[in-house]
């Protein structure tokens, strides 16, 4: 009996050791001159488990299995095998000797040739077959998907653990582990899991995903964090020419333009799961470009990718992201079809790209299984839900997840759910969380009331002098079906209180039928946008900026009331009707006049400087491919890289509530971001409008000037307020951001990660004689009949947050007081 017990204990001990066995290796690879070698292949001998050294020759490799030898290869150097003395071997120094003799395959080092290169010959075969591989081989498809997203604090060391910042929260460090990609210690702080079914129709070019379960730990009610995570969820196809990560378009190593930015080397060939495959290594031709380094295995007959591993070049022109690592594995179906089985992406977010800098890992792992093909669905099946939110998706039990997730959570992932539930009860953590949430959203949350926006608290203009504002909104969660918002402000020069209040109520969630109304009494700089807005609480930067160039005394006192109803019958298509009433008068008639003649043909009847106007409006707003979060009365955009078409019709009716004028206004706005083949992004904006009828200055179309020191979208940098007035106009803005593509080719600039921007703006407009005759203000109407235009050039990403533009006026140079040149800036946090 004792012998059996001893044998059982011994077997258990051996099994436990085997189960826990791991091999971890890190170090640097050098050449004979003791210089680090980048992009070197490092593999466990006899396996496909490996990695590639970074730009500094460093590598980290980890496996759940036990291995005793490494194989290290690099083009132009003799292969080397290194024996591992133990399971964990850190800081190993390996020196490769240059090859004395090259056999069989031509090897390349440095920049590889585009001619007579077997790797590029294989790449051309991939291009030919990329639309004939995988899911593209079938008319329809469907599959099950499991996705796991996790955020971790990384580079957790003893100094961090002892920091006063974590005093009282030391228990969180019980979850510390080591990354199998970078070898750094990390602490899980967030995890999200989702199960879904994906359907696609290649004939109709349709795709739909139905989420069946979702589970989140930690900050599940923070809109900003959820928006950030949603962007991390962005799907990509390695066969596409460009892969979008964090609003940047990286050139795919499988791109048809890849040979212009990558070096390719045929490094090896081997059987993988009974399939003969070639191994191709790729690395950037130049620093500073949005590229990757890595390798892939490709089948020799179908030229489908079997496995790919790649990481973004550390010199890539992207902010706040130190590393991006991607791994994809494909299964072989019916001996010839390669289907995605596993997709893993890891990002290292940090303030800088130093090796020792602390930051946050963002990791997404997606698993795919149970593929079904050629099962057609009706066309209406793929119609996008306008506003579907099933709360039961988020309430699945732990038992459900244990049975249905595709792979088990490790101990750290299991622990993060409990750890974060405990952490949210710690007062110190709640204070830190509130501070971060306030800075990111601009609102300070107090139970179900948000105070803010705090960044609008202080302002200044000529009429009000110093202006203080306080306000807030109701907030029960991101899916609130109603919301009330209001503010009050006081000017210390005019000694007047102003206020605004608005409310929104979603009466139908499925079609997003929303009723809204409100009233505002305030002082405004009108005419800062060509396209009208009826946002009752909207306030332009021009109305209360602390600093402005030129005179800012042409302000208007407004009393504006509105009621609207909108519906979203189709995803991202909004129809709205509104009823508005406003009164307008000059905030200071001594400085600025809105007067008009009571009878343009008989001036003896005098003037009126007080306009009363009722207006009915109808609007169509279409934003294809817009992505949002939240299902409530207000939603947050994930990003702004979507097209927008906006059509607005409004009609003023004389006599209603004492309204003064009859007229019709028609306005059209179109904005389209365009990816220009790896040379950055072009943003095009087109606006056109016309007023039918006779109206005074307060209701005219004013070409938006910019008298601030900052860049403001859709304004003209060299124009003052009211410099041009129109009742019909056509405006075009073109701005191209090269994202550092040009600077990356200039020595001395490529390491600064600057980004170049160029643009041109132009507008044509006219004023009818009837409107000129009606004008009795001290402003002489002038319209851009000869097409006013200006152009600008700028440098962005200065210190990662600053953009500076120089702008020049193209014509109307002889106008009195005309600004011919200016420099403006803007701040922002962008990847």
C-alpha positions in Angstrom: 0.0 0.0 0.0 2.8 2.4 0.9 4.6 1.5 -2.3 1.5 2.3 -4.3 1.0 5.6 -2.4 4.7 6.5 -3.0 4.4 5.6 -6.7 1.2 7.8 -7.0 2.8 10.7 -5.3 5.9 10.4 -7.4 3.8 10.2 -10.6 1.9 13.2 -9.5 5.1 15.1 -8.8 6.5 14.3 -12.2 3.2 15.2 -13.9 3.1 18.5 -12.0 6.7 19.4 -13.0 5.9 18.5 -16.7 2.8 20.5 -16.6 4.6 23.6 -15.2 7.6 23.2 -17.4 8.5 26.3 -19.4 11.4 27.5 -21.5 12.2 31.2 -21.4 15.0 32.8 -23.2 16.1 36.4 -23.8 19.2 38.1 -25.0 20.9 40.1 -27.8 22.4 38.8 -31.1 25.6 40.5 -32.3 27.9 40.3 -35.4 31.7 39.9 -35.3 32.1 43.7 -34.8 30.0 43.5 -31.7 27.1 45.4 -33.3 23.5 44.3 -32.6 21.8 42.5 -35.5 18.2 43.3 -36.1 15.6 41.0 -37.7 17.5 37.7 -36.8 15.5 34.5 -36.6 15.5 32.8 -33.2 13.8 29.4 -32.9 13.6 26.5 -30.6 15.5 23.8 -32.5 13.4 21.5 -34.6 10.2 23.6 -34.1 8.3 26.5 -35.7 8.2 28.3 -32.3 10.3 31.4 -32.7 10.7 35.1 -32.9 12.7 37.9 -34.6 15.1 40.3 -32.9 14.1 43.9 -32.8 16.0 46.9 -34.2 18.4 46.6 -31.3 19.1 42.9 -31.7 17.0 42.0 -28.6 14.7 39.0 -28.4 12.5 37.2 -26.0 11.1 33.7 -26.6 8.9 31.6 -24.4 7.2 28.2 -24.7 5.0 26.0 -22.5 7.2 23.1 -23.6 10.7 22.3 -22.5 13.5 22.8 -25.0 17.3 22.4 -24.7 18.6 24.1 -27.9 18.1 27.3 -29.9 18.7 27.8 -33.6 19.7 31.2 -34.7 19.8 32.2 -38.4 20.2 35.4 -40.4 20.8 36.1 -44.1 24.5 36.4 -44.9 25.6 34.7 -41.6 26.3 31.1 -40.6 23.5 29.4 -38.7 24.3 28.9 -35.0 22.9 26.5 -32.4 23.0 27.4 -28.7 22.5 24.9 -25.9 20.3 26.0 -23.1 21.6 25.0 -19.7 18.3 25.5 -17.9 14.7 26.2 -18.5 15.1 30.0 -17.9 18.0 31.7 -19.6 18.0 35.5 -19.6 20.4 38.1 -21.0 22.2 35.7 -23.3 24.8 37.1 -25.7 25.1 35.3 -29.1 27.5 36.3 -31.8 27.0 35.2 -35.4 29.9 34.8 -37.8 29.5 35.8 -41.5 29.0 32.9 -43.8 32.1 31.9 -45.8 30.1 30.0 -48.4 26.6 30.5 -49.7 24.9 27.3 -50.9 21.7 26.5 -52.8 19.7 29.6 -52.0 20.9 33.1 -52.6 20.9 35.0 -49.3 20.5 38.7 -48.8 21.5 41.2 -46.1 20.6 44.8 -45.7 18.4 46.1 -48.6 17.4 43.1 -50.7 17.1 43.2 -54.5 13.6 43.4 -56.2 15.0 41.3 -59.0 15.9 37.7 -59.0 14.6 37.4 -55.5 12.8 34.0 -54.8 10.9 35.6 -51.9 9.4 38.2 -54.2 8.5 35.5 -56.8 6.6 33.7 -54.1 5.0 37.0 -53.0 3.7 37.5 -56.5 2.0 34.1 -56.3 0.3 35.2 -53.1 -1.0 38.3 -54.8 -2.5 36.3 -57.6 -4.3 33.9 -55.3 -5.2 36.1 -52.3 -8.8 36.6 -53.5 -9.2 32.9 -54.1 -8.1 31.7 -50.6 -10.0 31.1 -47.4 -13.5 32.4 -47.1 -13.3 33.9 -50.6 -13.6 30.4 -52.0 -17.3 30.2 -51.0 -20.5 32.0 -51.9 -21.6 32.2 -48.2 -20.0 31.4 -44.9 -20.7 31.4 -41.2 -18.6 30.6 -38.1 -18.5 30.9 -34.4 -16.1 33.4 -32.8 -14.7 34.0 -29.3 -12.9 37.2 -28.6 -11.0 38.1 -25.4 -9.5 41.6 -24.8 -7.3 42.3 -21.9 -5.4 45.3 -20.5 -2.4 45.0 -18.2 0.0 47.3 -16.4 3.4 46.2 -17.6 7.0 46.4 -16.3 5.8 45.9 -12.8 8.8 46.0 -10.5 9.5 46.2 -6.8 9.6 50.0 -6.9 6.1 50.2 -8.4 4.8 47.7 -5.8 6.2 49.9 -3.0 5.0 53.1 -4.5 2.7 55.3 -2.4 0.4 55.4 -5.3 -0.6 51.8 -4.6 -0.7 52.1 -0.8 -3.7 50.3 0.5 -4.1 48.4 -2.8 -1.1 46.0 -2.5 -3.3 43.0 -3.0 -3.6 43.7 -6.7 0.1 42.5 -7.2 -1.0 39.0 -6.4 -1.9 38.7 -10.1 1.5 39.7 -11.5 2.7 37.4 -14.3 5.2 37.5 -17.3 4.4 38.2 -20.9 5.3 35.4 -23.3 6.0 38.0 -26.0 8.2 40.6 -24.3 9.3 38.8 -21.1 8.1 41.8 -19.0 6.0 41.4 -15.9 2.5 42.6 -16.1 -0.6 43.1 -13.9 -4.1 42.4 -15.5 -6.5 45.4 -14.9 -9.3 44.7 -17.4 -10.8 41.8 -19.3 -13.6 41.5 -21.8 -15.0 38.3 -23.4 -17.5 38.0 -26.2 -19.1 35.1 -28.0 -20.7 35.7 -31.4 -21.8 34.2 -34.7 -20.5 35.7 -37.9 -22.4 35.4 -41.2 -21.1 36.5 -44.7 -22.2 36.5 -48.3 -19.4 37.0 -50.8 -21.8 37.3 -53.7 -23.7 40.2 -52.1 -20.7 41.6 -50.3 -22.6 41.4 -47.0 -21.4 40.6 -43.5 -23.1 40.5 -40.1 -22.1 39.5 -36.6 -24.5 38.6 -33.8 -23.2 38.7 -30.3 -24.7 36.1 -28.0 -22.7 36.8 -24.8 -20.5 39.5 -23.4 -18.7 39.7 -20.1 -16.6 42.6 -18.8 -14.6 43.2 -15.6 -13.6 46.6 -14.3 -14.6 49.8 -16.1 -17.6 48.6 -17.9 -19.6 51.9 -17.7 -16.9 54.3 -18.9 -17.7 55.6 -22.4 -14.2 56.7 -23.2 -12.5 53.5 -22.2 -15.1 51.5 -24.1 -14.6 53.6 -27.2 -10.8 53.0 -26.9 -11.4 49.3 -26.6 -13.8 49.3 -29.5 -11.1 50.8 -31.7 -8.7 48.0 -30.6 -11.4 45.6 -31.8 -11.0 46.8 -35.4 -10.8 43.9 -37.7 -8.2 43.5 -40.4 -7.3 41.1 -43.2 -3.6 40.5 -43.7 -4.2 40.1 -47.4 -5.3 43.7 -47.7 -2.8 46.3 -48.9 -3.2 48.4 -45.7 -3.9 47.4 -42.2 -5.5 50.0 -39.9 -4.4 50.2 -36.3 -5.1 53.2 -34.0 -6.2 55.4 -36.9 -3.0 54.7 -38.8 -2.7 52.8 -42.1 0.2 50.3 -41.9 1.5 48.7 -45.2 0.7 45.0 -45.0 3.7 42.7 -45.7 1.4 41.0 -48.3 0.6 44.3 -50.0 1.2 44.8 -53.7 3.2 47.9 -52.8 5.1 46.0 -50.1 8.2 45.6 -52.3 8.7 49.4 -52.1 8.8 49.5 -48.3 9.9 46.0 -47.2 12.9 43.7 -47.7 12.0 40.1 -48.3 14.2 37.0 -47.8 13.4 33.3 -48.4 14.8 32.0 -45.2 13.6 28.4 -44.9 11.2 25.7 -46.1 9.6 22.9 -44.1 6.5 20.7 -43.5 3.9 22.2 -41.3 1.0 19.8 -40.5 1.9 17.8 -43.6 2.0 20.8 -45.8 5.2 21.9 -47.5 5.6 25.6 -46.7 8.1 28.4 -47.4 9.3 30.7 -44.7 9.8 34.4 -45.7 11.3 37.0 -43.5 10.4 40.7 -44.0 11.7 43.9 -42.5 11.4 47.6 -43.3 13.5 49.3 -46.0 13.5 52.6 -44.1 12.9 53.8 -40.6 9.9 55.9 -39.6 7.4 54.3 -42.0 4.3 52.5 -40.8 5.6 49.0 -41.4 6.2 45.7 -39.7 9.0 43.2 -39.2 8.4 39.5 -39.0 8.0 36.3 -41.0 5.3 34.1 -42.5 4.9 30.5 -43.7 3.1 30.1 -47.0 1.9 26.9 -48.7 3.8 25.9 -51.9 0.7 25.1 -54.0 -2.2 27.2 -52.8 0.1 30.1 -51.8 -2.2 30.6 -48.8 -0.7 31.8 -45.5 -0.3 29.1 -42.9 1.2 31.2 -40.1 2.3 34.8 -39.8 4.0 36.7 -36.9 4.9 40.4 -37.1 5.5 43.4 -35.0 5.5 47.1 -35.8 8.9 48.7 -36.3 9.8 50.7 -33.2 10.7 53.6 -35.4 7.2 53.6 -36.9 5.6 57.0 -36.8 3.0 56.3 -34.2 2.5 57.9 -30.8 1.9 56.3 -27.4 2.4 52.8 -28.8 5.7 51.2 -28.2 5.0 47.8 -29.7 2.3 46.1 -31.8 2.6 42.3 -32.1 0.4 40.2 -34.3 0.1 36.4 -34.7 -2.3 34.5 -36.9 -2.6 30.7 -37.4 -4.7 29.1 -40.2 -6.2 25.6 -40.3 -6.3 23.5 -43.4 -9.7 22.3 -44.5 -10.2 19.6 -47.2 -6.5 19.6 -48.0 -6.5 22.9 -49.8 -8.6 25.6 -47.9 -6.8 27.6 -45.3 -9.1 29.2 -42.7 -8.2 31.5 -39.9 -8.1 29.6 -36.6 -6.4 32.0 -34.2 -5.7 35.7 -34.2 -3.6 37.4 -31.5 -2.8 41.1 -31.3 -0.8 42.8 -28.5 -0.1 46.5 -28.1 2.2 48.1 -25.6 1.0 51.6 -24.8 3.5 53.9 -23.2 4.5 57.6 -23.0 7.8 56.8 -24.8 9.5 54.0 -26.6 12.3 53.4 -24.2 12.8 49.8 -23.3 12.3 50.5 -19.5 9.3 52.7 -19.8 6.2 51.5 -18.0 2.8 51.3 -19.8 -0.2 49.2 -20.5 -0.6 46.1 -22.6 -3.7 45.8 -24.8 -4.2 42.2 -25.8 -6.8 40.8 -28.1 -7.1 37.1 -28.8 -9.8 35.8 -31.3 -10.6 32.2 -31.9 -12.6 30.8 -34.8 -14.4 27.4 -35.3 -17.3 25.5 -36.7 -17.2 26.9 -40.2 -20.3 26.4 -42.4 -20.4 27.2 -46.1 -22.8 28.0 -48.9 -25.9 28.4 -46.7 -27.7 31.4 -48.1 -29.6 33.8 -45.9 -32.3 36.2 -47.2 -31.1 39.7 -48.0 -33.0 41.4 -45.2 -31.0 39.2 -42.7 -28.0 41.4 -43.3 -29.7 44.7 -42.6 -27.9 46.5 -39.8 -29.8 47.0 -36.5 -30.2 50.7 -35.9 -30.2 50.5 -32.1 -30.4 46.9 -30.8 -29.3 46.3 -27.3 -30.0 43.0 -25.6 -29.3 43.3 -21.8 -29.4 39.5 -21.4 -26.2 39.3 -23.4 -24.3 40.8 -20.4 -25.9 38.6 -17.7 -24.6 35.1 -18.5 -23.5 33.0 -15.6 -20.0 31.8 -14.8 -21.2 28.2 -15.6 -22.3 29.4 -19.0 -18.9 30.9 -19.7 -17.0 27.8 -18.4 -19.0 25.7 -20.9 -18.9 27.9 -23.9 -15.6 29.9 -24.1 -13.3 28.3 -26.7 -10.3 28.1 -24.3 -10.0 28.3 -20.6 -8.8 31.4 -18.8 -5.5 31.2 -17.1 -5.2 31.8 -13.3 -4.4 35.5 -13.9 -7.4 36.1 -16.2 -9.7 34.3 -13.7 -8.3 36.4 -10.9 -8.8 39.7 -12.6 -12.6 39.5 -12.3 -12.4 39.1 -8.5 -9.5 41.6 -8.1 -11.3 44.4 -9.9 -14.5 43.8 -8.0 -12.5 44.3 -4.8 -10.5 47.2 -6.2 -13.6 49.2 -7.0 -14.5 49.2 -3.2 -11.2 50.9 -2.3 -11.8 54.6 -1.7 -8.3 55.6 -3.0 -8.9 53.8 -6.3 -12.3 55.4 -6.7 -10.8 58.8 -6.3 -8.1 58.0 -8.9 -10.7 56.6 -11.3 -12.9 59.7 -10.9 -10.0 62.0 -11.7 -9.1 60.2 -14.9 -12.7 60.0 -16.0 -13.1 63.8 -15.4 -10.1 64.7 -17.4 -11.0 62.5 -20.3 -14.7 63.3 -20.5 -14.7 66.9 -19.3 -17.4 66.1 -16.7 -17.2 65.4 -13.0 -19.6 62.7 -12.0 -21.7 63.1 -8.8 -24.1 60.2 -8.5 -26.5 60.7 -11.4 -25.4 64.2 -12.2 -22.3 65.3 -14.3 -20.9 68.7 -13.6 -19.3 70.4 -16.6 -18.0 70.7 -19.1 -15.2 71.9 -16.9 -13.1 73.2 -19.8 -15.8 75.8 -20.6 -15.7 77.4 -17.1 -13.7 80.5 -18.0 -14.0 82.6 -21.2 -13.5 86.2 -22.4 -14.8 88.5 -25.1 -15.0 92.3 -25.6 -18.7 92.6 -24.6 -18.8 90.3 -21.5 -15.2 90.7 -20.4 -14.4 87.9 -18.1 -17.0 85.2 -18.4 -17.7 82.4 -15.9 -19.9 79.4 -16.7 -21.3 76.6 -14.6 -23.5 73.7 -15.7 -24.1 70.0 -15.9 -26.3 67.1 -17.2 -28.1 64.1 -15.9 -26.2 60.9 -16.3 -27.4 57.4 -15.2 -25.3 55.5 -17.8 -24.2 55.4 -21.4 -27.6 54.0 -22.5 -29.8 56.8 -20.9 -33.1 57.1 -22.8 -33.4 60.7 -21.7 -31.1 63.5 -20.7 -31.4 67.1 -19.4 -28.6 69.6 -19.7 -28.2 73.2 -18.7 -25.9 76.0 -17.8 -25.7 79.6 -16.5 -23.0 82.1 -17.2 -22.2 85.6 -16.0 -20.2 88.4 -17.7 -18.3 90.7 -15.4 -18.3 93.6 -17.9 -21.9 93.6 -19.1 -23.1 92.4 -15.7 -25.6 90.0 -17.2 -26.6 86.4 -16.6 -27.0 84.0 -19.5 -28.5 80.5 -19.5 -29.3 77.5 -21.6 -31.4 74.4 -21.0 -32.2 71.4 -23.2 -33.7 68.0 -22.9 -33.8 64.9 -25.1 -36.1 61.9 -24.9 -35.9 58.7 -26.9 -39.4 57.5 -27.3 -38.6 54.6 -29.6 -35.3 52.7 -29.1 -35.5 50.5 -32.1 -35.7 53.3 -34.6 -34.1 56.0 -32.4 -37.1 58.3 -32.4 -35.9 61.2 -30.3 -37.8 64.3 -29.2 -35.7 67.3 -28.2 -36.2 70.9 -27.1 -34.6 73.8 -25.3 -34.0 77.5 -24.9 -30.8 79.6 -24.8 -30.3 83.3 -24.0 -26.7 84.2 -24.5 -24.2 86.3 -26.5 -22.7 84.7 -29.6 -20.3 85.2 -32.5 -22.7 84.1 -35.3 -21.4 83.2 -38.7 -18.6 80.8 -37.6 -20.0 78.0 -39.7 -21.5 77.9 -43.2 -23.7 75.0 -42.4 -26.4 75.8 -39.9 -26.7 74.0 -36.6 -29.6 74.1 -34.2 -27.7 72.7 -31.2 -29.4 74.7 -28.5 -26.4 74.6 -26.1 -23.7 74.8 -28.8 -21.2 77.6 -28.4 -18.4 78.5 -30.8 -14.8 78.9 -29.8 -15.0 82.4 -31.3 -17.6 83.6 -28.8 -15.5 83.2 -25.6 -11.9 82.4 -26.4 -9.4 83.8 -23.9 -7.1 85.1 -26.6 -8.0 86.3 -30.1 -6.4 88.3 -32.9 -8.1 91.4 -34.2 -11.3 93.0 -33.0 -13.9 90.6 -31.6 -16.7 93.1 -31.0 -19.3 91.9 -33.6 -21.3 89.8 -31.2 -25.0 89.1 -31.2 -27.4 88.8 -28.3 -29.6 85.7 -29.0 -32.8 84.2 -27.6 -33.2 80.9 -29.3 -35.9 78.2 -28.7 -36.2 74.9 -30.6 -38.2 71.7 -30.7 -37.2 68.8 -32.9 -38.1 65.2 -33.7 -35.7 62.8 -35.4 -35.7 59.1 -36.5 -33.0 56.8 -37.8 -34.9 54.4 -40.1 -31.7 52.9 -41.5 -28.4 52.5 -39.7 -26.5 55.9 -39.8 -29.3 57.7 -41.7 -31.0 60.4 -39.5 -34.0 62.4 -40.6 -35.0 65.4 -38.4 -37.6 68.0 -38.5 -37.4 71.1 -36.3 -39.3 74.2 -35.3 -37.2 77.2 -34.2 -37.8 80.7 -33.0 -35.1 83.2 -32.4 -34.6 86.9 -31.7 -31.4 88.6 -32.7 -30.0 92.0 -31.7 -26.5 93.5 -31.5 -24.8 92.9 -28.2 -23.5 96.4 -28.4 -25.1 98.7 -31.0 -22.3 101.2 -30.6 -19.7 98.7 -31.9 -21.8 96.6 -34.3 -25.1 96.9 -36.0 -27.7 94.4 -37.3 -30.0 97.1 -38.5 -32.1 96.7 -41.7 -34.5 99.1 -43.5 -38.2 98.7 -42.7 -38.8 99.7 -46.4 -35.7 99.4 -48.7 -37.5 101.8 -51.1 -38.5 104.4 -48.5 -35.7 105.0 -45.9 -37.9 107.6 -44.2 -39.7 104.7 -42.5 -36.6 104.0 -40.5 -34.6 100.9 -39.4 -35.0 98.0 -37.1 -32.1 96.3 -35.3 -34.2 93.6 -33.6 -35.0 90.5 -35.7 -37.7 88.0 -34.7 -37.9 84.9 -36.8 -39.8 81.6 -36.8 -38.3 78.8 -38.9 -39.3 75.3 -39.9 -36.6 72.9 -40.9 -36.0 69.4 -42.3 -32.6 67.7 -42.3 -31.0 64.5 -43.7 -27.8 63.4 -42.1 -26.1 60.3 -43.5 -22.8 58.9 -42.0 -21.9 55.6 -43.7 -19.5 53.4 -41.8 -19.8 55.5 -38.7 -19.0 53.4 -35.6 -20.5 54.4 -32.2 -20.9 53.1 -28.7 -23.9 53.4 -26.5 -27.6 52.9 -27.3 -29.0 55.8 -25.4 -30.2 59.3 -26.4 -26.6 60.3 -26.9 -23.8 58.2 -28.5 -20.0 58.5 -28.7 -18.1 58.1 -31.9 -15.3 55.6 -32.0 -13.4 57.7 -34.6 -14.1 60.4 -37.1 -12.8 58.7 -40.3 -16.2 58.3 -41.9 -17.9 60.2 -44.7 -20.7 62.6 -43.9 -23.5 63.9 -46.2 -25.7 66.6 -44.7 -28.7 68.2 -46.4 -30.7 70.9 -44.6 -33.8 72.8 -45.8 -35.3 75.6 -43.7 -38.2 77.9 -44.3 -38.8 81.2 -42.5 -42.5 82.1 -42.3 -43.5 85.7 -41.7 -46.2 86.5 -39.1 -45.9 83.5 -36.9 -45.1 84.8 -33.3 -44.4 88.1 -34.9 -41.8 86.7 -37.3 -40.4 89.3 -39.7 -39.3 87.5 -42.9 -40.3 84.9 -45.5 -37.5 82.9 -47.0 -36.1 79.5 -47.8 -32.6 78.2 -47.2 -31.0 75.1 -48.8 -27.6 73.9 -47.5 -25.5 70.8 -48.5 -22.4 69.5 -46.7 -20.2 66.6 -47.7 -17.0 65.4 -46.0 -15.0 62.4 -47.2 -11.7 61.1 -45.8 -9.7 59.3 -48.6 -6.8 56.9 -48.1 -4.2 57.8 -50.8 -2.2 54.6 -51.4 0.1 54.7 -48.4 0.8 58.4 -48.7 -1.5 59.4 -45.9 -5.0 60.7 -45.9 -6.8 63.3 -47.8 -9.8 65.1 -46.2 -12.2 66.7 -48.6 -15.0 69.0 -47.5 -17.6 70.5 -49.9 -20.3 72.9 -48.9 -23.0 74.7 -50.9 -26.0 76.8 -50.0 -28.5 79.4 -51.2 -31.0 81.7 -49.6 -34.2 82.3 -51.6 -35.8 85.5 -50.4 -34.8 88.7 -48.7 -33.2 88.6 -45.3 -31.2 90.9 -43.0 -27.6 90.5 -41.8 -28.5 88.3 -38.9 -30.0 85.7 -41.2 -27.4 85.9 -44.0 -24.7 83.4 -44.8 -21.4 84.6 -43.3 -18.1 83.1 -44.6 -16.5 81.8 -41.4 -13.4 83.6 -40.4 -10.9 82.6 -37.7 -9.6 85.4 -35.4 -8.1 83.0 -32.9 -4.6 81.7 -32.6 -5.7 78.2 -33.1 -6.8 76.0 -36.1 -10.6 75.6 -36.3 -12.1 73.1 -38.7 -14.1 74.5 -41.7 -13.0 78.1 -41.1 -10.8 80.4 -43.2 -7.5 81.2 -41.4 -6.9 84.6 -43.0 -10.4 86.0 -42.8 -11.9 88.1 -40.0 -15.5 87.7 -38.9 -18.0 89.2 -41.4 -15.2 89.9 -43.9 -17.4 88.2 -46.5 -21.2 87.9 -46.5 -23.2 85.7 -49.0 -26.6 84.5 -49.8 -25.3 81.8 -52.1 -22.0 80.0 -51.9 -19.9 77.0 -52.9 -16.9 76.1 -50.7 -14.2 73.5 -51.0 -11.6 72.5 -48.4 -8.8 70.0 -49.2 -6.3 68.9 -46.6 -3.8 66.1 -46.9 -1.8 64.6 -44.0 1.2 62.6 -45.2 1.6 61.0 -41.7 5.4 61.4 -41.9 5.8 59.6 -45.2 8.0 62.4 -46.7 10.0 63.3 -43.5 10.8 59.6 -43.0 13.1 59.9 -46.1 15.0 62.9 -44.9 18.1 62.1 -42.7 18.0 64.1 -39.5 14.2 64.4 -39.6 13.1 60.8 -39.8 13.8 60.1 -36.1 11.6 63.1 -35.0 8.4 61.4 -36.2 7.0 64.7 -37.5 4.0 64.7 -39.8 3.6 67.0 -42.8 0.2 68.6 -43.7 -0.7 70.7 -46.7 -4.1 72.2 -47.7 -6.0 74.6 -49.8 -9.4 76.3 -49.2 -11.6 78.3 -51.6 -15.1 79.8 -51.7 -17.2 81.4 -54.3 -20.2 83.5 -53.2 -22.6 86.3 -54.2 -25.2 88.6 -52.6 -28.5 89.6 -54.3 -29.3 93.2 -54.9 -32.4 92.9 -52.7 -30.4 91.9 -49.7 -27.9 94.7 -50.3 -30.8 97.2 -50.5 -32.2 95.8 -47.2 -28.9 96.3 -45.3 -28.9 99.3 -43.0 -26.0 98.1 -40.7 -22.6 99.7 -40.5 -21.3 96.7 -42.4 -20.7 97.0 -46.1 -21.6 93.7 -47.8 -18.8 92.1 -49.7 -19.0 88.6 -51.3 -16.2 86.4 -52.7 -17.3 86.8 -56.4 -13.7 86.2 -57.6 -13.3 83.0 -55.6 -11.4 83.8 -52.4 -8.8 81.1 -51.7 -5.9 80.5 -49.2 -3.4 77.7 -48.7 -1.5 76.3 -45.7 1.3 74.0 -44.8 2.0 72.6 -41.4 4.1 70.2 -39.3 2.3 68.0 -36.9 3.3 65.6 -34.0 5.7 68.2 -32.5 6.4 66.8 -29.1 3.6 64.3 -29.9 0.9 66.9 -29.1 1.5 70.1 -31.1 0.7 71.1 -34.7 1.8 74.4 -36.3 0.5 75.6 -39.6 1.5 78.6 -41.8 -1.2 80.0 -44.0 -1.1 82.4 -46.9 -3.9 84.4 -48.6 -4.2 83.7 -52.3 -6.1 86.8 -53.4 -8.1 89.8 -52.2 -4.7 91.1 -51.0 -5.5 94.8 -51.4 -8.6 94.8 -49.1 -8.2 97.2 -46.2 -6.7 95.4 -43.2 -6.4 92.1 -45.1 -4.3 89.5 -43.4 -1.8 88.0 -45.9 0.0 85.5 -43.7 -0.6 83.9 -40.3 0.7 81.1 -38.1 -1.8 79.0 -36.1 -1.5 76.0 -33.8 -3.6 73.2 -32.4 -3.1 70.6 -29.6 -4.3 67.1 -29.5 -3.4 63.5 -28.4 -3.3 61.4 -31.5 -1.8 58.0 -32.3 
